[in-house]
Amino acid sequence: MRNILSSIIKVGLAFAIASLANAPVNANEVKLGAKVYGGTCVACHGENGKGEIPGVPDLTSAKGPLAKTDAVLLDHIVNGYESPGSDMAMPELGGNEDLTEQDIKNVIAYMRAKYQRKK
């Protein structure tokens, strides 16, 4: 049952990819994303976004994960991802099976606002 539910969530999130491409960032999403980041992502990515574990990508790097599209980031968060040179893969949903589609949108908005270098 858990795998079926996980598959249903993944399919739903896949449909959300298109809506992320042109979604404007709003302050409430960033605020809520900070809570998700602090509860799920911070353990590996760290308070400063530079990574707490060898091989975890630096979110502040101009060539890091935030150089990718929201759709790619969503896919990596939903399905898990192992960065080249990493000692371990990020688990599906960042290891937090309770993350919702909106939680993921919020954390992407937060990471972009907090760590992405301005052009």
Secondary structure, DSSP 8 states (H G I E B T S, - for coil): -HHHHHHHHHHHHHHHHHHHHT----HHHHHHHHHHIIIIIHHHH-TTSS-SSTT---TTSTTSGGGS-HHHHHHHHHH-B--TT-SS-B-GGGG-TT--HHHHHHHHHHHHHHHS---
